């Protein structure tokens, strides 16, 4: 059981790490909405896709 808890902790840290990166990308895309190249909207579409 202790081994599983360690594995879960590691997975949660990894999840949080990548979630933070995605959040940073989202904020950068939102900041550049005045002169938004088409690629920025495509990135936001991917971030907000539900499936």
mmCIF entry with sequence, helices, sheets and N, C-alpha, C, O atoms, coordinates in Angstrom:
data_MODEL
# 
_entry.id   MODEL 
# 
_entity.id                         1 
_entity.type                       polymer 
_entity.pdbx_number_of_molecules   1 
# 
_entity_poly.entity_id                      1 
_entity_poly.type                           'polypeptide(L)' 
_entity_poly.nstd_linkage                   no 
_entity_poly.nstd_monomer                   no 
_entity_poly.pdbx_seq_one_letter_code       
;(UNK)(UNK)(UNK)(UNK)(UNK)(UNK)(UNK)(UNK)(UNK)(UNK)(UNK)(UNK)(UNK)(UNK)(UNK)(UNK)
(UNK)(UNK)(UNK)(UNK)(UNK)(UNK)(UNK)(UNK)(UNK)(UNK)(UNK)(UNK)(UNK)(UNK)(UNK)(UNK)
(UNK)(UNK)(UNK)(UNK)(UNK)(UNK)(UNK)(UNK)(UNK)(UNK)(UNK)(UNK)(UNK)(UNK)(UNK)(UNK)
(UNK)(UNK)(UNK)
;
_entity_poly.pdbx_seq_one_letter_code_can   XXXXXXXXXXXXXXXXXXXXXXXXXXXXXXXXXXXXXXXXXXXXXXXXXXX 
_entity_poly.pdbx_strand_id                 A 
# 
loop_
_entity_poly_seq.entity_id 
_entity_poly_seq.num 
_entity_poly_seq.mon_id 
_entity_poly_seq.hetero 
1 1  UNK n 
1 2  UNK n 
1 3  UNK n 
1 4  UNK n 
1 5  UNK n 
1 6  UNK n 
1 7  UNK n 
1 8  UNK n 
1 9  UNK n 
1 10 UNK n 
1 11 UNK n 
1 12 UNK n 
1 13 UNK n 
1 14 UNK n 
1 15 UNK n 
1 16 UNK n 
1 17 UNK n 
1 18 UNK n 
1 19 UNK n 
1 20 UNK n 
1 21 UNK n 
1 22 UNK n 
1 23 UNK n 
1 24 UNK n 
1 25 UNK n 
1 26 UNK n 
1 27 UNK n 
1 28 UNK n 
1 29 UNK n 
1 30 UNK n 
1 31 UNK n 
1 32 UNK n 
1 33 UNK n 
1 34 UNK n 
1 35 UNK n 
1 36 UNK n 
1 37 UNK n 
1 38 UNK n 
1 39 UNK n 
1 40 UNK n 
1 41 UNK n 
1 42 UNK n 
1 43 UNK n 
1 44 UNK n 
1 45 UNK n 
1 46 UNK n 
1 47 UNK n 
1 48 UNK n 
1 49 UNK n 
1 50 UNK n 
1 51 UNK n 
# 
_struct_asym.id          A 
_struct_asym.entity_id   1 
# 
loop_
_struct_conf.conf_type_id 
_struct_conf.id 
_struct_conf.pdbx_PDB_helix_id 
_struct_conf.beg_label_comp_id 
_struct_conf.beg_label_asym_id 
_struct_conf.beg_label_seq_id 
_struct_conf.pdbx_beg_PDB_ins_code 
_struct_conf.end_label_comp_id 
_struct_conf.end_label_asym_id 
_struct_conf.end_label_seq_id 
_struct_conf.pdbx_end_PDB_ins_code 
_struct_conf.beg_auth_comp_id 
_struct_conf.beg_auth_asym_id 
_struct_conf.beg_auth_seq_id 
_struct_conf.end_auth_comp_id 
_struct_conf.end_auth_asym_id 
_struct_conf.end_auth_seq_id 
_struct_conf.pdbx_PDB_helix_class 
_struct_conf.details 
_struct_conf.pdbx_PDB_helix_length 
HELX_P HELX_P1 AA1 UNK A 2  ? UNK A 31 ? UNK A 2  UNK A 31 1 ? 30 
HELX_P HELX_P2 AA2 UNK A 38 ? UNK A 48 ? UNK A 38 UNK A 48 1 ? 11 
# 
_struct_conf_type.id          HELX_P 
_struct_conf_type.criteria    ? 
_struct_conf_type.reference   ? 
# 
loop_
_atom_site.group_PDB 
_atom_site.id 
_atom_site.type_symbol 
_atom_site.label_atom_id 
_atom_site.label_alt_id 
_atom_site.label_comp_id 
_atom_site.label_asym_id 
_atom_site.label_entity_id 
_atom_site.label_seq_id 
_atom_site.pdbx_PDB_ins_code 
_atom_site.Cartn_x 
_atom_site.Cartn_y 
_atom_site.Cartn_z 
_atom_site.occupancy 
_atom_site.B_iso_or_equiv 
_atom_site.pdbx_formal_charge 
_atom_site.auth_seq_id 
_atom_site.auth_comp_id 
_atom_site.auth_asym_id 
_atom_site.auth_atom_id 
_atom_site.pdbx_PDB_model_num 
ATOM 1   N N  . UNK A 1 1  ? 0.831   -1.202 0.000   1.00 0.00 ? 1  UNK A N  1 
ATOM 2   C CA . UNK A 1 1  ? 0.000   0.000  0.000   1.00 0.00 ? 1  UNK A CA 1 
ATOM 3   C C  . UNK A 1 1  ? 0.872   1.260  0.000   1.00 0.00 ? 1  UNK A C  1 
ATOM 4   O O  . UNK A 1 1  ? 0.565   2.225  -0.700  1.00 0.00 ? 1  UNK A O  1 
ATOM 5   N N  . UNK A 1 2  ? 1.937   1.253  0.769   1.00 0.00 ? 2  UNK A N  1 
ATOM 6   C CA . UNK A 1 2  ? 2.823   2.419  0.826   1.00 0.00 ? 2  UNK A CA 1 
ATOM 7   C C  . UNK A 1 2  ? 3.428   2.692  -0.547  1.00 0.00 ? 2  UNK A C  1 
ATOM 8   O O  . UNK A 1 2  ? 3.605   3.846  -0.937  1.00 0.00 ? 2  UNK A O  1 
ATOM 9   N N  . UNK A 1 3  ? 3.743   1.626  -1.275  1.00 0.00 ? 3  UNK A N  1 
ATOM 10  C CA . UNK A 1 3  ? 4.310   1.791  -2.614  1.00 0.00 ? 3  UNK A CA 1 
ATOM 11  C C  . UNK A 1 3  ? 3.305   2.452  -3.551  1.00 0.00 ? 3  UNK A C  1 
ATOM 12  O O  . UNK A 1 3  ? 3.676   3.293  -4.370  1.00 0.00 ? 3  UNK A O  1 
ATOM 13  N N  . UNK A 1 4  ? 2.049   2.078  -3.434  1.00 0.00 ? 4  UNK A N  1 
ATOM 14  C CA . UNK A 1 4  ? 1.004   2.688  -4.263  1.00 0.00 ? 4  UNK A CA 1 
ATOM 15  C C  . UNK A 1 4  ? 0.824   4.162  -3.927  1.00 0.00 ? 4  UNK A C  1 
ATOM 16  O O  . UNK A 1 4  ? 0.617   4.982  -4.821  1.00 0.00 ? 4  UNK A O  1 
ATOM 17  N N  . UNK A 1 5  ? 0.901   4.501  -2.649  1.00 0.00 ? 5  UNK A N  1 
ATOM 18  C CA . UNK A 1 5  ? 0.781   5.902  -2.248  1.00 0.00 ? 5  UNK A CA 1 
ATOM 19  C C  . UNK A 1 5  ? 1.918   6.735  -2.832  1.00 0.00 ? 5  UNK A C  1 
ATOM 20  O O  . UNK A 1 5  ? 1.702   7.857  -3.288  1.00 0.00 ? 5  UNK A O  1 
ATOM 21  N N  . UNK A 1 6  ? 3.134   6.176  -2.815  1.00 0.00 ? 6  UNK A N  1 
ATOM 22  C CA . UNK A 1 6  ? 4.270   6.883  -3.409  1.00 0.00 ? 6  UNK A CA 1 
ATOM 23  C C  . UNK A 1 6  ? 4.063   7.068  -4.905  1.00 0.00 ? 6  UNK A C  1 
ATOM 24  O O  . UNK A 1 6  ? 4.376   8.121  -5.461  1.00 0.00 ? 6  UNK A O  1 
ATOM 25  N N  . UNK A 1 7  ? 3.537   6.040  -5.547  1.00 0.00 ? 7  UNK A N  1 
ATOM 26  C CA . UNK A 1 7  ? 3.290   6.132  -6.979  1.00 0.00 ? 7  UNK A CA 1 
ATOM 27  C C  . UNK A 1 7  ? 2.230   7.194  -7.271  1.00 0.00 ? 7  UNK A C  1 
ATOM 28  O O  . UNK A 1 7  ? 2.374   7.974  -8.213  1.00 0.00 ? 7  UNK A O  1 
ATOM 29  N N  . UNK A 1 8  ? 1.179   7.225  -6.474  1.00 0.00 ? 8  UNK A N  1 
ATOM 30  C CA . UNK A 1 8  ? 0.123   8.227  -6.646  1.00 0.00 ? 8  UNK A CA 1 
ATOM 31  C C  . UNK A 1 8  ? 0.683   9.629  -6.430  1.00 0.00 ? 8  UNK A C  1 
ATOM 32  O O  . UNK A 1 8  ? 0.372   10.546 -7.190  1.00 0.00 ? 8  UNK A O  1 
ATOM 33  N N  . UNK A 1 9  ? 1.502   9.799  -5.407  1.00 0.00 ? 9  UNK A N  1 
ATOM 34  C CA . UNK A 1 9  ? 2.109   11.109 -5.146  1.00 0.00 ? 9  UNK A CA 1 
ATOM 35  C C  . UNK A 1 9  ? 2.942   11.571 -6.339  1.00 0.00 ? 9  UNK A C  1 
ATOM 36  O O  . UNK A 1 9  ? 2.881   12.736 -6.733  1.00 0.00 ? 9  UNK A O  1 
ATOM 37  N N  . UNK A 1 10 ? 3.716   10.653 -6.909  1.00 0.00 ? 10 UNK A N  1 
ATOM 38  C CA . UNK A 1 10 ? 4.528   10.995 -8.074  1.00 0.00 ? 10 UNK A CA 1 
ATOM 39  C C  . UNK A 1 10 ? 3.673   11.385 -9.260  1.00 0.00 ? 10 UNK A C  1 
ATOM 40  O O  . UNK A 1 10 ? 3.980   12.346 -9.966  1.00 0.00 ? 10 UNK A O  1 
ATOM 41  N N  . UNK A 1 11 ? 2.601   10.641 -9.479  1.00 0.00 ? 11 UNK A N  1 
ATOM 42  C CA . UNK A 1 11 ? 1.703   10.949 -10.592 1.00 0.00 ? 11 UNK A CA 1 
ATOM 43  C C  . UNK A 1 11 ? 0.998   12.284 -10.393 1.00 0.00 ? 11 UNK A C  1 
ATOM 44  O O  . UNK A 1 11 ? 0.803   13.034 -11.350 1.00 0.00 ? 11 UNK A O  1 
ATOM 45  N N  . UNK A 1 12 ? 0.616   12.581 -9.158  1.00 0.00 ? 12 UNK A N  1 
ATOM 46  C CA . UNK A 1 12 ? -0.034  13.862 -8.884  1.00 0.00 ? 12 UNK A CA 1 
ATOM 47  C C  . UNK A 1 12 ? 0.929   15.028 -9.101  1.00 0.00 ? 12 UNK A C  1 
ATOM 48  O O  . UNK A 1 12 ? 0.531   16.072 -9.616  1.00 0.00 ? 12 UNK A O  1 
ATOM 49  N N  . UNK A 1 13 ? 2.191   14.856 -8.712  1.00 0.00 ? 13 UNK A N  1 
ATOM 50  C CA . UNK A 1 13 ? 3.185   15.911 -8.951  1.00 0.00 ? 13 UNK A CA 1 
ATOM 51  C C  . UNK A 1 13 ? 3.367   16.140 -10.443 1.00 0.00 ? 13 UNK A C  1 
ATOM 52  O O  . UNK A 1 13 ? 3.443   17.281 -10.899 1.00 0.00 ? 13 UNK A O  1 
ATOM 53  N N  . UNK A 1 14 ? 3.437   15.047 -11.203 1.00 0.00 ? 14 UNK A N  1 
ATOM 54  C CA . UNK A 1 14 ? 3.598   15.163 -12.652 1.00 0.00 ? 14 UNK A CA 1 
ATOM 55  C C  . UNK A 1 14 ? 2.381   15.838 -13.276 1.00 0.00 ? 14 UNK A C  1 
ATOM 56  O O  . UNK A 1 14 ? 2.520   16.696 -14.148 1.00 0.00 ? 14 UNK A O  1 
ATOM 57  N N  . UNK A 1 15 ? 1.190   15.449 -12.831 1.00 0.00 ? 15 UNK A N  1 
ATOM 58  C CA . UNK A 1 15 ? -0.041  16.066 -13.329 1.00 0.00 ? 15 UNK A CA 1 
ATOM 59  C C  . UNK A 1 15 ? -0.035  17.563 -13.060 1.00 0.00 ? 15 UNK A C  1 
ATOM 60  O O  . UNK A 1 15 ? -0.335  18.359 -13.950 1.00 0.00 ? 15 UNK A O  1 
ATOM 61  N N  . UNK A 1 16 ? 0.304   17.945 -11.843 1.00 0.00 ? 16 UNK A N  1 
ATOM 62  C CA . UNK A 1 16 ? 0.315   19.360 -11.473 1.00 0.00 ? 16 UNK A CA 1 
ATOM 63  C C  . UNK A 1 16 ? 1.356   20.142 -12.272 1.00 0.00 ? 16 UNK A C  1 
ATOM 64  O O  . UNK A 1 16 ? 1.125   21.293 -12.643 1.00 0.00 ? 16 UNK A O  1 
ATOM 65  N N  . UNK A 1 17 ? 2.499   19.514 -12.535 1.00 0.00 ? 17 UNK A N  1 
ATOM 66  C CA . UNK A 1 17 ? 3.551   20.148 -13.323 1.00 0.00 ? 17 UNK A CA 1 
ATOM 67  C C  . UNK A 1 17 ? 3.041   20.480 -14.721 1.00 0.00 ? 17 UNK A C  1 
ATOM 68  O O  . UNK A 1 17 ? 3.189   21.609 -15.186 1.00 0.00 ? 17 UNK A O  1 
ATOM 69  N N  . UNK A 1 18 ? 2.443   19.501 -15.387 1.00 0.00 ? 18 UNK A N  1 
ATOM 70  C CA . UNK A 1 18 ? 1.967   19.729 -16.751 1.00 0.00 ? 18 UNK A CA 1 
ATOM 71  C C  . UNK A 1 18 ? 0.732   20.629 -16.783 1.00 0.00 ? 18 UNK A C  1 
ATOM 72  O O  . UNK A 1 18 ? 0.551   21.396 -17.729 1.00 0.00 ? 18 UNK A O  1 
ATOM 73  N N  . UNK A 1 19 ? -0.108  20.544 -15.771 1.00 0.00 ? 19 UNK A N  1 
ATOM 74  C CA . UNK A 1 19 ? -1.251  21.450 -15.694 1.00 0.00 ? 19 UNK A CA 1 
ATOM 75  C C  . UNK A 1 19 ? -0.761  22.896 -15.589 1.00 0.00 ? 19 UNK A C  1 
ATOM 76  O O  . UNK A 1 19 ? -1.318  23.790 -16.226 1.00 0.00 ? 19 UNK A O  1 
ATOM 77  N N  . UNK A 1 20 ? 0.271   23.122 -14.792 1.00 0.00 ? 20 UNK A N  1 
ATOM 78  C CA . UNK A 1 20 ? 0.838   24.461 -14.653 1.00 0.00 ? 20 UNK A CA 1 
ATOM 79  C C  . UNK A 1 20 ? 1.377   24.988 -15.974 1.00 0.00 ? 20 UNK A C  1 
ATOM 80  O O  . UNK A 1 20 ? 1.208   26.164 -16.296 1.00 0.00 ? 20 UNK A O  1 
ATOM 81  N N  . UNK A 1 21 ? 2.025   24.114 -16.738 1.00 0.00 ? 21 UNK A N  1 
ATOM 82  C CA . UNK A 1 21 ? 2.532   24.525 -18.050 1.00 0.00 ? 21 UNK A CA 1 
ATOM 83  C C  . UNK A 1 21 ? 1.381   24.911 -18.975 1.00 0.00 ? 21 UNK A C  1 
ATOM 84  O O  . UNK A 1 21 ? 1.452   25.923 -19.672 1.00 0.00 ? 21 UNK A O  1 
ATOM 85  N N  . UNK A 1 22 ? 0.326   24.108 -18.980 1.00 0.00 ? 22 UNK A N  1 
ATOM 86  C CA . UNK A 1 22 ? -0.826  24.415 -19.827 1.00 0.00 ? 22 UNK A CA 1 
ATOM 87  C C  . UNK A 1 22 ? -1.487  25.718 -19.398 1.00 0.00 ? 22 UNK A C  1 
ATOM 88  O O  . UNK A 1 22 ? -1.940  26.496 -20.238 1.00 0.00 ? 22 UNK A O  1 
ATOM 89  N N  . UNK A 1 23 ? -1.542  25.951 -18.114 1.00 0.00 ? 23 UNK A N  1 
ATOM 90  C CA . UNK A 1 23 ? -2.130  27.193 -17.599 1.00 0.00 ? 23 UNK A CA 1 
ATOM 91  C C  . UNK A 1 23 ? -1.301  28.399 -18.058 1.00 0.00 ? 23 UNK A C  1 
ATOM 92  O O  . UNK A 1 23 ? -1.857  29.427 -18.443 1.00 0.00 ? 23 UNK A O  1 
ATOM 93  N N  . UNK A 1 24 ? 0.018   28.271 -18.014 1.00 0.00 ? 24 UNK A N  1 
ATOM 94  C CA . UNK A 1 24 ? 0.885   29.355 -18.482 1.00 0.00 ? 24 UNK A CA 1 
ATOM 95  C C  . UNK A 1 24 ? 0.662   29.637 -19.965 1.00 0.00 ? 24 UNK A C  1 
ATOM 96  O O  . UNK A 1 24 ? 0.614   30.795 -20.381 1.00 0.00 ? 24 UNK A O  1 
ATOM 97  N N  . UNK A 1 25 ? 0.526   28.578 -20.759 1.00 0.00 ? 25 UNK A N  1 
ATOM 98  C CA . UNK A 1 25 ? 0.268   28.744 -22.194 1.00 0.00 ? 25 UNK A CA 1 
ATOM 99  C C  . UNK A 1 25 ? -1.069  29.444 -22.406 1.00 0.00 ? 25 UNK A C  1 
ATOM 100 O O  . UNK A 1 25 ? -1.185  30.333 -23.250 1.00 0.00 ? 25 UNK A O  1 
ATOM 101 N N  . UNK A 1 26 ? -2.075  29.041 -21.639 1.00 0.00 ? 26 UNK A N  1 
ATOM 102 C CA . UNK A 1 26 ? -3.393  29.668 -21.747 1.00 0.00 ? 26 UNK A CA 1 
ATOM 103 C C  . UNK A 1 26 ? -3.307  31.163 -21.456 1.00 0.00 ? 26 UNK A C  1 
ATOM 104 O O  . UNK A 1 26 ? -3.876  31.973 -22.188 1.00 0.00 ? 26 UNK A O  1 
ATOM 105 N N  . UNK A 1 27 ? -2.606  31.527 -20.402 1.00 0.00 ? 27 UNK A N  1 
ATOM 106 C CA . UNK A 1 27 ? -2.481  32.942 -20.037 1.00 0.00 ? 27 UNK A CA 1 
ATOM 107 C C  . UNK A 1 27 ? -1.743  33.731 -21.109 1.00 0.00 ? 27 UNK A C  1 
ATOM 108 O O  . UNK A 1 27 ? -2.123  34.861 -21.416 1.00 0.00 ? 27 UNK A O  1 
ATOM 109 N N  . UNK A 1 28 ? -0.689  33.148 -21.683 1.00 0.00 ? 28 UNK A N  1 
ATOM 110 C CA . UNK A 1 28 ? 0.039   33.833 -22.753 1.00 0.00 ? 28 UNK A CA 1 
ATOM 111 C C  . UNK A 1 28 ? -0.860  34.061 -23.962 1.00 0.00 ? 28 UNK A C  1 
ATOM 112 O O  . UNK A 1 28 ? -0.807  35.119 -24.590 1.00 0.00 ? 28 UNK A O  1 
ATOM 113 N N  . UNK A 1 29 ? -1.673  33.083 -24.285 1.00 0.00 ? 29 UNK A N  1 
ATOM 114 C CA . UNK A 1 29 ? -2.580  33.220 -25.430 1.00 0.00 ? 29 UNK A CA 1 
ATOM 115 C C  . UNK A 1 29 ? -3.633  34.291 -25.165 1.00 0.00 ? 29 UNK A C  1 
ATOM 116 O O  . UNK A 1 29 ? -3.983  35.055 -26.065 1.00 0.00 ? 29 UNK A O  1 
ATOM 117 N N  . UNK A 1 30 ? -4.134  34.350 -23.947 1.00 0.00 ? 30 UNK A N  1 
ATOM 118 C CA . UNK A 1 30 ? -5.152  35.336 -23.617 1.00 0.00 ? 30 UNK A CA 1 
ATOM 119 C C  . UNK A 1 30 ? -4.577  36.749 -23.600 1.00 0.00 ? 30 UNK A C  1 
ATOM 120 O O  . UNK A 1 30 ? -5.278  37.703 -23.935 1.00 0.00 ? 30 UNK A O  1 
ATOM 121 N N  . UNK A 1 31 ? -3.318  36.894 -23.217 1.00 0.00 ? 31 UNK A N  1 
ATOM 122 C CA . UNK A 1 31 ? -2.685  38.216 -23.170 1.00 0.00 ? 31 UNK A CA 1 
ATOM 123 C C  . UNK A 1 31 ? -2.524  38.818 -24.558 1.00 0.00 ? 31 UNK A C  1 
ATOM 124 O O  . UNK A 1 31 ? -2.544  40.040 -24.707 1.00 0.00 ? 31 UNK A O  1 
ATOM 125 N N  . UNK A 1 32 ? -2.367  37.994 -25.552 1.00 0.00 ? 32 UNK A N  1 
ATOM 126 C CA . UNK A 1 32 ? -2.091  38.497 -26.902 1.00 0.00 ? 32 UNK A CA 1 
ATOM 127 C C  . UNK A 1 32 ? -3.350  38.571 -27.760 1.00 0.00 ? 32 UNK A C  1 
ATOM 128 O O  . UNK A 1 32 ? -3.276  38.396 -28.976 1.00 0.00 ? 32 UNK A O  1 
ATOM 129 N N  . UNK A 1 33 ? -4.491  38.824 -27.155 1.00 0.00 ? 33 UNK A N  1 
ATOM 130 C CA . UNK A 1 33 ? -5.738  38.820 -27.915 1.00 0.00 ? 33 UNK A CA 1 
ATOM 131 C C  . UNK A 1 33 ? -5.891  40.022 -28.841 1.00 0.00 ? 33 UNK A C  1 
ATOM 132 O O  . UNK A 1 33 ? -6.685  39.964 -29.779 1.00 0.00 ? 33 UNK A O  1 
ATOM 133 N N  . UNK A 1 34 ? -5.159  41.105 -28.609 1.00 0.00 ? 34 UNK A N  1 
ATOM 134 C CA . UNK A 1 34 ? -5.267  42.271 -29.487 1.00 0.00 ? 34 UNK A CA 1 
ATOM 135 C C  . UNK A 1 34 ? -4.774  41.941 -30.893 1.00 0.00 ? 34 UNK A C  1 
ATOM 136 O O  . UNK A 1 34 ? -5.465  42.204 -31.878 1.00 0.00 ? 34 UNK A O  1 
ATOM 137 N N  . UNK A 1 35 ? -3.596  41.372 -30.980 1.00 0.00 ? 35 UNK A N  1 
ATOM 138 C CA . UNK A 1 35 ? -3.012  41.004 -32.272 1.00 0.00 ? 35 UNK A CA 1 
ATOM 139 C C  . UNK A 1 35 ? -2.850  39.491 -32.303 1.00 0.00 ? 35 UNK A C  1 
ATOM 140 O O  . UNK A 1 35 ? -1.733  38.973 -32.308 1.00 0.00 ? 35 UNK A O  1 
ATOM 141 N N  . UNK A 1 36 ? -3.954  38.805 -32.323 1.00 0.00 ? 36 UNK A N  1 
ATOM 142 C CA . UNK A 1 36 ? -3.926  37.358 -32.186 1.00 0.00 ? 36 UNK A CA 1 
ATOM 143 C C  . UNK A 1 36 ? -3.761  36.663 -33.537 1.00 0.00 ? 36 UNK A C  1 
ATOM 144 O O  . UNK A 1 36 ? -4.681  36.677 -34.354 1.00 0.00 ? 36 UNK A O  1 
ATOM 145 N N  . UNK A 1 37 ? -2.599  36.055 -33.780 1.00 0.00 ? 37 UNK A N  1 
ATOM 146 C CA . UNK A 1 37 ? -2.453  35.286 -35.012 1.00 0.00 ? 37 UNK A CA 1 
ATOM 147 C C  . UNK A 1 37 ? -3.356  34.049 -34.965 1.00 0.00 ? 37 UNK A C  1 
ATOM 148 O O  . UNK A 1 37 ? -3.734  33.607 -33.880 1.00 0.00 ? 37 UNK A O  1 
ATOM 149 N N  . UNK A 1 38 ? -3.699  33.495 -36.109 1.00 0.00 ? 38 UNK A N  1 
ATOM 150 C CA . UNK A 1 38 ? -4.602  32.336 -36.136 1.00 0.00 ? 38 UNK A CA 1 
ATOM 151 C C  . UNK A 1 38 ? -4.119  31.159 -35.284 1.00 0.00 ? 38 UNK A C  1 
ATOM 152 O O  . UNK A 1 38 ? -4.938  30.413 -34.748 1.00 0.00 ? 38 UNK A O  1 
ATOM 153 N N  . UNK A 1 39 ? -2.819  30.986 -35.156 1.00 0.00 ? 39 UNK A N  1 
ATOM 154 C CA . UNK A 1 39 ? -2.308  29.853 -34.377 1.00 0.00 ? 39 UNK A CA 1 
ATOM 155 C C  . UNK A 1 39 ? -2.701  29.965 -32.911 1.00 0.00 ? 39 UNK A C  1 
ATOM 156 O O  . UNK A 1 39 ? -2.905  28.950 -32.246 1.00 0.00 ? 39 UNK A O  1 
ATOM 157 N N  . UNK A 1 40 ? -2.807  31.177 -32.403 1.00 0.00 ? 40 UNK A N  1 
ATOM 158 C CA . UNK A 1 40 ? -3.174  31.365 -31.000 1.00 0.00 ? 40 UNK A CA 1 
ATOM 159 C C  . UNK A 1 40 ? -4.592  30.865 -30.765 1.00 0.00 ? 40 UNK A C  1 
ATOM 160 O O  . UNK A 1 40 ? -4.849  30.201 -29.761 1.00 0.00 ? 40 UNK A O  1 
ATOM 161 N N  . UNK A 1 41 ? -5.510  31.166 -31.662 1.00 0.00 ? 41 UNK A N  1 
ATOM 162 C CA . UNK A 1 41 ? -6.877  30.675 -31.510 1.00 0.00 ? 41 UNK A CA 1 
ATOM 163 C C  . UNK A 1 41 ? -6.918  29.153 -31.614 1.00 0.00 ? 41 UNK A C  1 
ATOM 164 O O  . UNK A 1 41 ? -7.698  28.505 -30.915 1.00 0.00 ? 41 UNK A O  1 
ATOM 165 N N  . UNK A 1 42 ? -6.097  28.588 -32.467 1.00 0.00 ? 42 UNK A N  1 
ATOM 166 C CA . UNK A 1 42 ? -6.042  27.125 -32.584 1.00 0.00 ? 42 UNK A CA 1 
ATOM 167 C C  . UNK A 1 42 ? -5.532  26.492 -31.292 1.00 0.00 ? 42 UNK A C  1 
ATOM 168 O O  . UNK A 1 42 ? -6.024  25.446 -30.870 1.00 0.00 ? 42 UNK A O  1 
ATOM 169 N N  . UNK A 1 43 ? -4.546  27.131 -30.669 1.00 0.00 ? 43 UNK A N  1 
ATOM 170 C CA . UNK A 1 43 ? -4.028  26.629 -29.393 1.00 0.00 ? 43 UNK A CA 1 
ATOM 171 C C  . UNK A 1 43 ? -5.117  26.685 -28.333 1.00 0.00 ? 43 UNK A C  1 
ATOM 172 O O  . UNK A 1 43 ? -5.301  25.727 -27.582 1.00 0.00 ? 43 UNK A O  1 
ATOM 173 N N  . UNK A 1 44 ? -5.840  27.796 -28.267 1.00 0.00 ? 44 UNK A N  1 
ATOM 174 C CA . UNK A 1 44 ? -6.928  27.913 -27.300 1.00 0.00 ? 44 UNK A CA 1 
ATOM 175 C C  . UNK A 1 44 ? -8.017  26.881 -27.569 1.00 0.00 ? 44 UNK A C  1 
ATOM 176 O O  . UNK A 1 44 ? -8.591  26.330 -26.629 1.00 0.00 ? 44 UNK A O  1 
ATOM 177 N N  . UNK A 1 45 ? -8.305  26.615 -28.831 1.00 0.00 ? 45 UNK A N  1 
ATOM 178 C CA . UNK A 1 45 ? -9.298  25.591 -29.166 1.00 0.00 ? 45 UNK A CA 1 
ATOM 179 C C  . UNK A 1 45 ? -8.883  24.228 -28.620 1.00 0.00 ? 45 UNK A C  1 
ATOM 180 O O  . UNK A 1 45 ? -9.712  23.484 -28.095 1.00 0.00 ? 45 UNK A O  1 
ATOM 181 N N  . UNK A 1 46 ? -7.608  23.907 -28.744 1.00 0.00 ? 46 UNK A N  1 
ATOM 182 C CA . UNK A 1 46 ? -7.111  22.629 -28.216 1.00 0.00 ? 46 UNK A CA 1 
ATOM 183 C C  . UNK A 1 46 ? -7.209  22.613 -26.696 1.00 0.00 ? 46 UNK A C  1 
ATOM 184 O O  . UNK A 1 46 ? -7.623  21.612 -26.112 1.00 0.00 ? 46 UNK A O  1 
ATOM 185 N N  . UNK A 1 47 ? -6.831  23.712 -26.053 1.00 0.00 ? 47 UNK A N  1 
ATOM 186 C CA . UNK A 1 47 ? -6.873  23.760 -24.592 1.00 0.00 ? 47 UNK A CA 1 
ATOM 187 C C  . UNK A 1 47 ? -8.291  23.622 -24.050 1.00 0.00 ? 47 UNK A C  1 
ATOM 188 O O  . UNK A 1 47 ? -8.498  23.025 -22.994 1.00 0.00 ? 47 UNK A O  1 
ATOM 189 N N  . UNK A 1 48 ? -9.261  24.171 -24.765 1.00 0.00 ? 48 UNK A N  1 
ATOM 190 C CA . UNK A 1 48 ? -10.636 24.166 -24.271 1.00 0.00 ? 48 UNK A CA 1 
ATOM 191 C C  . UNK A 1 48 ? -11.465 22.999 -24.788 1.00 0.00 ? 48 UNK A C  1 
ATOM 192 O O  . UNK A 1 48 ? -12.631 22.867 -24.418 1.00 0.00 ? 48 UNK A O  1 
ATOM 193 N N  . UNK A 1 49 ? -10.893 22.156 -25.632 1.00 0.00 ? 49 UNK A N  1 
ATOM 194 C CA . UNK A 1 49 ? -11.635 21.000 -26.147 1.00 0.00 ? 49 UNK A CA 1 
ATOM 195 C C  . UNK A 1 49 ? -11.974 20.055 -24.990 1.00 0.00 ? 49 UNK A C  1 
ATOM 196 O O  . UNK A 1 49 ? -11.166 19.848 -24.085 1.00 0.00 ? 49 UNK A O  1 
ATOM 197 N N  . UNK A 1 50 ? -13.164 19.496 -25.038 1.00 0.00 ? 50 UNK A N  1 
ATOM 198 C CA . UNK A 1 50 ? -13.591 18.605 -23.955 1.00 0.00 ? 50 UNK A CA 1 
ATOM 199 C C  . UNK A 1 50 ? -13.307 17.138 -24.248 1.00 0.00 ? 50 UNK A C  1 
ATOM 200 O O  . UNK A 1 50 ? -13.378 16.310 -23.340 1.00 0.00 ? 50 UNK A O  1 
ATOM 201 N N  . UNK A 1 51 ? -12.996 16.806 -25.464 1.00 0.00 ? 51 UNK A N  1 
ATOM 202 C CA . UNK A 1 51 ? -12.648 15.411 -25.783 1.00 0.00 ? 51 UNK A CA 1 
ATOM 203 C C  . UNK A 1 51 ? -11.423 15.349 -26.626 1.00 0.00 ? 51 UNK A C  1 
ATOM 204 O O  . UNK A 1 51 ? -10.980 14.260 -26.992 1.00 0.00 ? 51 UNK A O  1 
# 
